[in-house]
Amino acid sequence: MSFSSGRRWLVSLVLALAVAAAPTAPMPVALAAVAQAQPTTSFEAWFDVEQPPTVPFEAVQLIVDFPVGARVGRHVHGGPGYITMLESEMTMVIGADAPRAFGPNESFVEPFRIVAEGANLSAAPASLIVTYLIPVGDAVTTLTPAAGAAPLAALPPEQLPPGAVPRFESRMRMDNAPATYRVGQMLRTYAPGTWTMSEIAPATRLLTVVSGGIQVLTGATQRTLRICQEIRVADE
């Protein structure tokens, strides 16, 4: 496992219900009126990365669901995990910390190589977004036995611990290390007819459609993205 503690890079990972980049040319009058409607942001969370992996690494971003009563056994990850609750709550035990319940829009971190376990003890299904930073080729999750038990093998790259139900997964490979480093998560909702203007990305972004569909316009090019499709917006 290869991690560096001395260098810090910048990666911005954005999860969006819908993503739209307006054309750089002036919009038609009809669209200009519609553009007054702005998307709404459900949450925005930023994390300082204290355990950055050496390049090349992958940003692995997932939406994970937990049925009522679901429990996730002892496990570690191949890199730090940055987590924000979307619905209901999860009770987590991370390292030597006491159990804590995290509710909607609350964020927490599962550090690299720190044993964690959790459960949905609420009366409603829970879901969360998590972004892992994993060296290319390493397992995302490895189950950890209790004291005295036989070692357990790393899970396949696409498999989460029992109890966790992945809704979808996005991956973005990073081959270069920028000068500074943070991870951000954002959830935006675009109502029908909503537009947002394009911008020069200050850092690389991974944008994923998790509900409905959206049109992305870049100059004269137009694309339609639907559920579980993604685009990568590179910094200039």
Disulfide bonds with the S-S distance in Angstrom:
none
